[in-house]
Amino acid sequence: MGPTSVFTFVVSVTTITTQHSLFSVPDFPFHSFPFHTSTLFRSLILIAVSNFNLRLTISYLFKMVNLGDVFPDFEAETTQGQVQFHEWLGDSWGLLFSHPADFTPVCTTELGRFAQLQDKFEERNVKLIALSCDGVESHLKWIEDIRAHSKVDKFTFPIIADEKRELAIQFGMIDPDEKDATGMPLTCRAVFLLGPDKRLKLSLLYPATTGRNFDEILRVIDSVQLTAKYKVATPADWKHGTYCMVLPTVKDEDLAELFPAGVEQQTLPSGKGYLRTTPCPDQ
């Protein structure tokens, strides 16, 4: 994103930010920019920040996490105490997922579904951590409703308290089309899958009005974990245990060693041999 487009964005959101003083960060982090900023651009940003309290918003723009990036470490208050994210994650896979608010109907069904499926995530070595824009005390009371609605006793994952929406903004979790009663933008239903190397492997963004598909979440975790270990890709509508596609980068002379279960090459009108399938390698 170039300076012109960023400044255009700054101007375009002033009508929102002047209505809500959401952001107040003492020092704007120019040192974190992924490019060299000109003196003019720095001046424009400082003017915007001074006038519209956009420090955190602009900081977020330059910290968007792309697939393959190391997910930023952060410290947060949760229902299980203070958490340093990378330390909490350890050597496990991790799933960070956000919710618009406590005591809301769709969120309650989703947290309940996560609770019902905790064993499934544990089998995959995936730690769960939720985020909602309310405080810890509210979260703890909400968990009682979630347990009652979903008929579960086990609820072992933490919920982050992000009352100021700082993490939600930093990680792009805001749904601009959905607002609460005061006009504040709601958090969308984001899903971030992180590997043991702390890098972002998958991101899904659902609007606040649409609940997540948990069969799909488990499916994509299976796919990402499988393809991290073997030189395969998973086709459309793939389910764990079904056939996989051999990566185009694999040479024919390496097929027997890499895929002892065999490889089938499909004949196509183009004459190109890029469609090669093999049984799921971890079966």
WOHU-V918537 format. One record per run of one state. SS is the DSSP state (A for helix, B for strand, O for the rest). FROM is the first residue (numbers start at 1). TO is the last residue. If there is no record, write none. Layout:
[[SS;FROM;TO] [SS;FROM;TO]]
This chain:
[[O;1;2] [A;3;12] [O;13;13] [A;14;17] [O;18;29] [A;30;32] [O;33;38] [A;39;52] [O;53;54] [A;55;61] [O;62;69] [B;70;70] [O;71;74] [B;75;78] [O;79;80] [B;81;84] [A;85;89] [O;90;92] [B;93;99] [O;100;104] [A;105;116] [O;117;117] [A;118;123] [O;124;125] [B;126;132] [O;133;135] [A;136;150] [O;151;157] [B;158;161] [O;162;165] [A;166;170] [O;171;173] [B;174;179] [O;180;184] [B;185;187] [O;188;188] [B;189;194] [O;195;198] [B;199;206] [O;207;213] [A;214;229] [O;230;231] [B;232;233] [O;234;243] [B;244;246] [O;247;251] [A;252;258] [O;259;263] [B;264;265] [O;266;275] [B;276;278] [O;279;283]]
